[in-house]
């Protein structure tokens, strides 16, 4: 099993969800995120805990999903084709190995739990 973590533009969320559904992914977690990559984001002055500071953060969506090993490459290819625009800020994908998983309700383990 692999955990795929994607940082994408917010407007691409529905497209990624459709890709994951097409590949029978059992579920996903979605969170709002702020960050920057090589482009260093937009710098704006903000008040943070009483201090005036410049931050260079861009709004992104973080998606986490655990999938079977054999569909990882298909998902990555489709995300690259459909979500990528070829411009800076398209996002990043990280892939990690998952040793095991357990569904709390039933006790199912491994790929049966995802």
N, C-alpha and C positions, 0 to 999 in steps of 0.2 A: 504494500500500500504506500501511497505517496500523499503528502500534504502539499497542496498548491496554494500559495499565497500570492494574490494579485493586488497591485496598486494601480488603479485605473482612473480615468476621468469620470466624474459622476454621471455624465450623460451616456456613458457606455455600459452602465449597470444592466439594463434590460437586455442588451445584446449578449453580454456574458452569461446572464441567467439562462437565456435561450440556448446558448451553446452547451451549458452544463446539463440542461434538461434533455437536449438531444442525445447526450452521451449517458443518459440514465444515472446521473449523479444523485445520490440519495438526499442530499441537503447541502446547505452552505450557510456560512456566517458572514454577515455584512456589517461593516463599521465605517463610520466617518473617520477620516484621517487628514492630517495636515503634514506637509513635508516638502522637501526639495531634493533635486538630484544635481547632476552636473551643471544644469542651467542656473542653479542658485535661486530660483523662484523670483517672486516679486517682493521688493523691499518696501515696507510701509511702516510708518511710525505708529506704535500702539502703546497703551498703558498696560503694564503687566505687574500686578501686585504693587502698584504705586510708583513704579519706575517707568519712565518713558524710554522705550527701546525700539530698535528696528528689527523686524523679523522678516525672513524670506521664505514664507511658507505658502504652498499652493494647496487648495482643497482637493482631496482625492477620496476614493472609496477603496477600502480594504476588503477583499473577499478571501475567505478561507474555505477550502473544500478538501476532503480526503477521498481519494479515488483509487481504483484498482490500477496496478502497475501498467497493465496492457493498454489503457486508454489515455495515459498521460500525453504521449506524443501527438495523438489526434486532437486532443483539447488544445495543446500549445499551438499547433499549426493553425487551427481554426481561430483562436484568439488573435494570433499574429495577422492573419488574413483579414478578419472582420473588424477588429478593434484598432489595429495599428493604422495610423495615417501617414507614417513616415516623417513626422515632425517631432521636435523636442517636446517632452511632456506626455507622450503616449502612455507611459507607465512602466512597471517592472513586474516580473513574475519570478517567484522563488519556489523551488521544489525541494522538499525534504522527505527522507524516508520515515515511515511510521512503523514502529515495531509491532504494535498491537492496538486493538480497539475493543471496547466492550459497550454493548447497549445496556444501560442500567436496568431498564424495565424487564428484559428477558434474560440477561446474562450472556447473550450471544457474543461471540468473540470473532476477531479477525475481520475478513471482508463481509461476513454475514452481519456484522454490526454496523456497517456503513450503508 
